Structure formats: C-alpha cells, structure tokens
Amino acid sequence: MSRRLDPMTELQVFAEALEASHKIVRAGGMVDLGGLEAQVEELCREVVKTEGPVRLQILPMLERVIRSLGVLEEELRLCTAGAEHAEKAEKLMRAQSAYAATHGKAG
C-alpha cells in the first residue's frame, strides 16, 4: 500500500527545495535537476488525486511553484550562457597569448 501524501505539505516542501535551488544557482553552483524532476512527478501525481475543495486550497501555492520553476529555468539558462561566454573568452585569451608568444609580442 502506498502512502497518501498531503498535497499542501508536499507543495511547501517542494517550494522550499526550489528556493534552495535558486540560492545554489545564484551562488554559481549546480542543481540536481533529476532530483527536482522526481519531486515534480510525485507532486503532480498527488495533485491529480486531490478533490474539489483541496484543489482550490492548493491552487495559489501551485501557481507560485510554477512561477518559481520558470524563474529557476531562466537563472539556469543565464548561468549556462554566462559559462559559455566565459569559456569562449578564456579560449580567445589563450589564443592571443599563444600568438603573442610565438610572434614575440606582448599580449
């Protein structure tokens, strides 16, 4: 027999995990998206099982979680773009240094 979860509690736990993920990304760290994905899948299964009045109660929290996921997605996209830009700049600097070293010029 599987345990029955309280959707409001699960949403709150997930919202807290998202906030922690935001902090990690803002600090330049990486987030385990697989872990978040598993939480979302379990949460969605529970939300689908909820009935009328409970669904109405959890709707505002669910909307906040969805917005927070969108923000996290954008933060990760910007982080990835920034990392790609930094990598390209580093390669360019190495190429310039190598060129200067082989042509006797200061870089």
WORA-V746012 format. One line per field, one symbol per residue. ss: DSSP state (h for helix, s for strand, l for the rest). phi: phi as a letter, one per 40 degrees, with the letter a starting at -180 (. if undefined). burial: I if it has 9 or more other ideal C-beta (glycine too) atoms within 8 Angstrom, else O. A space follows every 50 residues. Layout:
BEGIN
ss->???
phi->???
burial->???
END
This chain:
BEGIN
ss->llllllhhhhhhhhhhhhhhhhhhhhllllllhhhhhhhhhhhhhhhhhl lhhhhhhhhhhhhhhhhhhhhhhhhhhhhhhhhhhhhhhhhhhhhhhhhh hhlllll
phi->.cccccdcccccccdccccccdcccccgcbbcccccccccccccdccccc bdccdcccdcccccccccccccdccccccccccccccccccccccccccc ccbgbcb
burial->OOOOOOIIOIIIIIIOIIIOIIOIIOOOOOIOOOOIOOIIOIIOOIIOOI OOOIIOOIOOIIOIIOOIIOIIOOIIOOIOOOOOOOOOOOOOOOOIIOII OOOOOOO
END
